[in-house]
Amino acid sequence: MSIFPITPLVRQVQHLILETFDISEQQAEDYAAEMVSLAEGWGSPEIAGTMDWNYRIRKSLGEARKLPWRSQASVRSLKRHKMKSIERMMRLFVPNIVPKNPALQYA
């Protein structure tokens, strides 16, 4: 039983967690409730609703907590997203130095 409230956003995040990781529904609910409560505490319920939950789930639970992935495709997707984000940030700060990497050009 979670100490955090179970809201519709928690249910949405729980569903994303279950799609991504091979864990029980109760574990997914606990992780979702914790993550949503933290996000609402950092900002507001409205801001928490607009977050990129796919990325946040994969980053927090897959990389930090090392939960078992449901598929290797999820791992590859996270790595591609991470590399694209890094390249975008580098282009923002140093636009003429960073060459465009064709390996990161995904649809």
C-alpha positions, 0 to 999 in steps of 0.5 A: 500500500502506497503512502502517496495518493493514487490520482489519475496521473499516478494510474497513467504513470503506472501503466507506462511503468508496466509497459516498460519494466517487468515488475508487479502492478503493486510495485509499479503503483508504488513507484508511480505514486512516489514519482508523481508526488515528487513531481508535484512537490517540485512544481504543481499538479499541472506541471507534473501532468505535462512532464515527459513521463516516458523519459523520466520513468526510463531514466529514474527506474531503468538507469538509477534503480536498475529495474528489469526492462521488459525489452531491449528496445526500451533500452535502445530507445532511452540511449537514443533519446539521451544522445539526441538530448545531449547533442541538442544541448551542445548545439545550443551552447556551441553551435559551430563546433559540434558536427551533426552526427548522422547516427543520431538522425532517427525518425 
